[in-house]
Every structure is written in C-alpha cells, then in structure tokens.
Amino acid sequence: MLEGIAGLAIGLMVGATLVWLWLDSKMGSGESVETLKRENQRFREEVNEHFIQTAELINQLTDSYKAVFDHLSEGAEKLVDEQAVRERMPRVSDEEIRLKRLGALRDQGAEQG
C-alpha cells in the first residue's frame, strides 16, 4: 500500500515537472504578456471588422428588399385593377415606410435622410 502511495506521489511530481517544463518552453522568456496582448488586440480588430462587414451586408440586404418592394408597388399600380385592390386588400396607412441604415454613423444617417 505504501509503495502505491509513494509511486503515485512520484508520478505526480514527475508529471507536474513535465507540465511546468512544457508550459515554460511554450511561453518563452519575454513573450508571454506582450504576445497575449498583441493576440488579444488582433482578435478585437477582427471582431470589429466582422461586425462592420455584417452591418454593410445587412444594409445591402435592406436596400435590395426596398428595391423589390418598390418594384412590386409600381407593378401593382400599373397591372392590377384599382377596384380589385380596394376590395381585396385591407386599408393601410399612406405614410412612407423608411428603413434605417444599420451601422451608419449619425452624421451619415442625417445626410441620407
């Protein structure tokens, strides 16, 4: 029984020493904190870029949706009998629908209307 406990203790010490040596060689002497800071900064920049691109793509999707909506509206005005539209469609507000630009700065949003 004592031999088993002694073997376990020696195994733990050898394992801990190997892990310590492995981590020490992996981190290097002076690169630990500075490397982590650089990697963190690079990751944050990638995240920012990802969400900026996502906002731009959503803007394109919104513009495409509006173009389809406008196309269908124009087609309905030209091709569908006005009487049929009044009978089959519920009355909706005459207010213009505006879609806000996602990801736009306040100054840009004010210029675009």
Backbone as CSV, one residue per row, in Angstrom:
resi,resn,N_x,N_y,N_z,CA_x,CA_y,CA_z,C_x,C_y,C_z
1,MET,0.823,-1.191,0.000,0.000,0.000,0.000,0.868,1.256,0.000
2,LEU,1.909,1.251,0.846,2.824,2.399,0.890,3.561,2.558,-0.425
3,GLU,3.846,1.448,-1.073,4.520,1.511,-2.361,3.638,2.196,-3.404
4,GLY,2.331,1.909,-3.346,1.379,2.527,-4.271,1.277,4.029,-4.052
5,ILE,1.225,4.442,-2.790,1.150,5.868,-2.462,2.438,6.574,-2.873
6,ALA,3.575,5.932,-2.609,4.863,6.513,-2.990,4.959,6.629,-4.510
7,GLY,4.493,5.609,-5.216,4.511,5.637,-6.685,3.616,6.746,-7.214
8,LEU,2.454,6.915,-6.598,1.528,7.972,-7.004,2.159,9.344,-6.772
9,ALA,2.800,9.541,-5.623,3.432,10.824,-5.305,4.554,11.120,-6.287
10,ILE,5.363,10.126,-6.591,6.460,10.326,-7.545,5.907,10.615,-8.934
11,GLY,4.865,9.919,-9.315,4.234,10.151,-10.621,3.673,11.560,-10.734
12,LEU,3.042,12.043,-9.665,2.511,13.404,-9.670,3.630,14.431,-9.784
13,MET,4.726,14.209,-9.066,5.849,15.150,-9.130,6.463,15.169,-10.532
14,VAL,6.657,13.998,-11.116,7.231,13.929,-12.459,6.285,14.581,-13.461
15,GLY,4.989,14.295,-13.323,4.001,14.890,-14.234,3.955,16.396,-14.104
16,ALA,3.962,16.905,-12.870,3.933,18.351,-12.655,5.178,19.006,-13.224
17,THR,6.334,18.354,-13.047,7.582,18.893,-13.583,7.533,18.945,-15.108
18,LEU,7.030,17.897,-15.734,6.939,17.875,-17.200,5.984,18.954,-17.715
19,VAL,4.852,19.110,-17.046,3.889,20.140,-17.454,4.519,21.516,-17.292
20,TRP,5.223,21.748,-16.180,5.870,23.042,-15.961,6.908,23.319,-17.044
21,LEU,7.713,22.328,-17.387,8.729,22.497,-18.431,8.079,22.769,-19.789
22,TRP,7.013,22.057,-20.069,6.314,22.237,-21.345,5.726,23.649,-21.443
23,LEU,5.055,24.111,-20.382,4.480,25.455,-20.387,5.565,26.524,-20.472
24,ASP,6.678,26.306,-19.764,7.767,27.276,-19.782,8.357,27.401,-21.183
25,SER,8.536,26.278,-21.865,9.082,26.321,-23.223,8.066,26.909,-24.197
26,LYS,6.801,26.680,-23.958,5.741,27.191,-24.835,5.628,28.709,-24.739
27,MET,5.717,29.246,-23.536,5.543,30.679,-23.322,6.792,31.464,-23.683
28,GLY,7.944,30.888,-23.586,9.165,31.617,-23.899,9.508,32.569,-22.762
29,SER,10.592,33.271,-22.904,11.053,34.104,-21.796,10.312,35.427,-21.719
30,GLY,10.288,36.216,-22.788,9.700,37.543,-22.692,8.420,37.716,-23.479
31,GLU,7.921,36.696,-24.098,6.792,36.861,-24.998,5.435,36.650,-24.345
32,SER,5.394,36.209,-23.123,4.127,35.794,-22.541,3.089,36.905,-22.512
33,VAL,3.311,37.977,-21.797,2.304,39.022,-21.640,2.145,39.832,-22.920
34,GLU,3.250,40.220,-23.524,3.177,41.030,-24.744,2.528,40.257,-25.886
35,THR,2.845,38.985,-26.014,2.232,38.165,-27.064,0.735,38.064,-26.847
36,LEU,0.322,37.833,-25.622,-1.106,37.745,-25.327,-1.808,39.066,-25.598
37,LYS,-1.161,40.179,-25.281,-1.761,41.484,-25.555,-1.930,41.707,-27.055
38,ARG,-0.890,41.360,-27.840,-0.978,41.521,-29.302,-2.065,40.619,-29.889
39,GLU,-2.118,39.377,-29.430,-3.139,38.458,-29.933,-4.539,38.943,-29.569
40,ASN,-4.690,39.457,-28.365,-5.984,39.984,-27.937,-6.386,41.183,-28.792
41,GLN,-5.458,42.085,-29.050,-5.740,43.259,-29.876,-6.110,42.849,-31.298
42,ARG,-5.371,41.893,-31.867,-5.673,41.410,-33.218,-7.065,40.773,-33.261
43,PHE,-7.392,40.002,-32.245,-8.712,39.373,-32.183,-9.812,40.429,-32.108
44,ARG,-9.606,41.458,-31.296,-10.616,42.521,-31.174,-10.809,43.238,-32.505
45,GLU,-9.716,43.473,-33.232,-9.821,44.113,-34.536,-10.581,43.231,-35.522
46,GLU,-10.329,41.930,-35.471,-11.054,41.006,-36.351,-12.541,40.997,-36.026
47,VAL,-12.881,41.036,-34.738,-14.293,41.065,-34.331,-14.946,42.348,-34.825
48,ASN,-14.258,43.486,-34.639,-14.801,44.759,-35.128,-15.027,44.719,-36.634
49,GLU,-14.049,44.228,-37.375,-14.162,44.147,-38.830,-15.328,43.237,-39.238
50,HIS,-15.484,42.131,-38.514,-16.570,41.203,-38.815,-17.925,41.889,-38.675
51,PHE,-18.119,42.633,-37.586,-19.418,43.257,-37.369,-19.644,44.453,-38.283
52,ILE,-18.585,45.142,-38.675,-18.733,46.219,-39.657,-19.175,45.636,-40.993
53,GLN,-18.540,44.533,-41.413,-18.928,43.894,-42.666,-20.353,43.353,-42.572
54,THR,-20.728,42.799,-41.419,-22.098,42.309,-41.235,-23.097,43.447,-41.396
55,ALA,-22.809,44.607,-40.792,-23.703,45.756,-40.920,-23.813,46.203,-42.375
56,GLU,-22.695,46.211,-43.095,-22.732,46.595,-44.507,-23.567,45.621,-45.325
57,LEU,-23.429,44.337,-45.057,-24.220,43.334,-45.781,-25.705,43.465,-45.468
58,ILE,-26.021,43.761,-44.212,-27.430,43.963,-43.850,-27.967,45.204,-44.552
59,ASN,-27.139,46.245,-44.672,-27.567,47.429,-45.426,-27.878,47.073,-46.874
60,GLN,-27.026,46.265,-47.486,-27.268,45.843,-48.868,-28.559,45.030,-48.960
61,LEU,-28.768,44.159,-47.985,-29.991,43.355,-47.960,-31.218,44.252,-47.822
62,THR,-31.121,45.258,-46.958,-32.225,46.199,-46.765,-32.504,46.966,-48.054
63,ASP,-31.432,47.414,-48.722,-31.619,48.124,-49.996,-32.272,47.219,-51.035
64,SER,-31.851,45.967,-51.089,-32.452,45.023,-52.041,-33.923,44.789,-51.717
65,TYR,-34.234,44.648,-50.437,-35.621,44.450,-50.032,-36.464,45.651,-50.442
66,LYS,-35.940,46.861,-50.214,-36.675,48.065,-50.586,-36.875,48.131,-52.096
67,ALA,-35.844,47.752,-52.869,-35.967,47.774,-54.331,-37.055,46.801,-54.795
68,VAL,-37.102,45.615,-54.188,-38.144,44.638,-54.541,-39.515,45.188,-54.155
69,PHE,-39.614,45.770,-52.967,-40.871,46.350,-52.506,-41.347,47.447,-53.463
70,ASP,-40.420,48.344,-53.850,-40.773,49.412,-54.790,-41.198,48.846,-56.136
71,HIS,-40.487,47.834,-56.620,-40.820,47.194,-57.898,-42.228,46.592,-57.852
72,LEU,-42.514,45.888,-56.772,-43.848,45.287,-56.637,-44.934,46.352,-56.529
73,SER,-44.641,47.436,-55.829,-45.620,48.518,-55.705,-45.916,49.155,-57.059
74,GLU,-44.849,49.434,-57.810,-45.029,50.025,-59.136,-45.785,49.076,-60.058
75,GLY,-45.431,47.807,-60.001,-46.129,46.817,-60.826,-47.594,46.705,-60.460
76,ALA,-47.878,46.745,-59.178,-49.276,46.656,-58.732,-50.068,47.869,-59.217
77,GLU,-49.452,49.049,-59.165,-50.147,50.250,-59.627,-50.448,50.175,-61.120
78,LYS,-49.528,49.610,-61.900,-49.706,49.543,-63.353,-50.583,48.375,-63.794
79,LEU,-50.439,47.230,-63.123,-51.015,45.997,-63.649,-52.285,45.522,-62.964
80,VAL,-52.533,45.953,-61.751,-53.690,45.444,-61.017,-54.806,46.469,-61.048
81,ASP,-56.017,45.968,-61.258,-57.191,46.820,-61.290,-57.391,47.464,-59.919
82,GLU,-57.515,48.787,-59.901,-57.629,49.520,-58.644,-58.844,49.077,-57.829
83,GLN,-59.917,48.769,-58.480,-61.125,48.311,-57.784,-60.854,46.977,-57.078
84,ALA,-60.156,46.062,-57.734,-59.837,44.764,-57.135,-58.936,44.937,-55.922
85,VAL,-58.001,45.856,-56.015,-57.108,46.101,-54.885,-57.910,46.614,-53.696
86,ARG,-58.808,47.569,-53.926,-59.625,48.116,-52.827,-60.495,47.048,-52.181
87,GLU,-60.990,46.138,-52.962,-61.871,45.115,-52.419,-61.104,44.034,-51.652
88,ARG,-59.935,43.675,-52.120,-59.211,42.536,-51.544,-58.158,42.895,-50.502
89,MET,-57.652,44.116,-50.537,-56.578,44.495,-49.630,-57.128,45.340,-48.486
90,PRO,-56.643,45.104,-47.287,-57.072,45.954,-46.173,-56.484,47.355,-46.321
91,ARG,-57.143,48.314,-45.751,-56.675,49.707,-45.834,-55.431,49.856,-44.955
92,VAL,-54.394,50.403,-45.548,-53.161,50.658,-44.801,-52.873,52.148,-44.834
93,SER,-52.033,52.559,-43.961,-51.664,53.965,-43.861,-50.960,54.413,-45.128
94,ASP,-51.111,55.690,-45.459,-50.432,56.253,-46.624,-49.030,56.758,-46.280
95,GLU,-48.599,56.531,-45.035,-47.288,57.003,-44.631,-46.194,56.211,-45.339
96,GLU,-45.130,56.926,-45.671,-43.994,56.285,-46.322,-43.245,55.439,-45.299
97,ILE,-42.825,54.279,-45.740,-42.052,53.397,-44.868,-40.580,53.675,-45.111
98,ARG,-39.846,53.954,-44.041,-38.413,54.217,-44.170,-37.652,53.164,-43.380
99,LEU,-36.599,52.670,-43.986,-35.745,51.688,-43.335,-34.461,52.372,-42.910
100,LYS,-34.135,52.259,-41.622,-32.904,52.884,-41.126,-31.703,52.101,-41.610
101,ARG,-30.623,52.812,-41.829,-29.380,52.189,-42.260,-28.669,51.632,-41.038
102,LEU,-28.367,50.362,-41.042,-27.648,49.756,-39.945,-26.166,50.050,-40.075
103,GLY,-25.530,50.309,-38.964,-24.099,50.516,-38.974,-23.673,51.884,-39.459
104,ALA,-24.616,52.754,-39.789,-24.251,54.080,-40.286,-23.978,55.004,-39.098
105,LEU,-23.037,55.893,-39.284,-22.768,56.891,-38.263,-23.902,57.899,-38.243
106,ARG,-24.060,58.587,-37.156,-25.147,59.567,-37.049,-25.065,60.630,-38.133
107,ASP,-23.860,61.094,-38.413,-23.699,62.122,-39.446,-24.107,61.599,-40.808
108,GLN,-23.724,60.371,-41.112,-24.075,59.765,-42.401,-25.577,59.533,-42.463
109,GLY,-26.165,59.098,-41.350,-27.604,58.836,-41.318,-28.404,60.101,-41.552
110,ALA,-27.933,61.243,-41.030,-28.637,62.504,-41.222,-28.560,62.952,-42.678
111,GLU,-27.429,62.671,-43.326,-27.264,63.066,-44.716,-28.133,62.221,-45.647
112,GLN,-28.305,60.935,-45.290,-29.043,60.023,-46.173,-30.546,60.183,-45.991
113,GLY,-30.986,60.770,-44.907,-32.391,61.054,-44.716,-33.080,60.010,-44.002
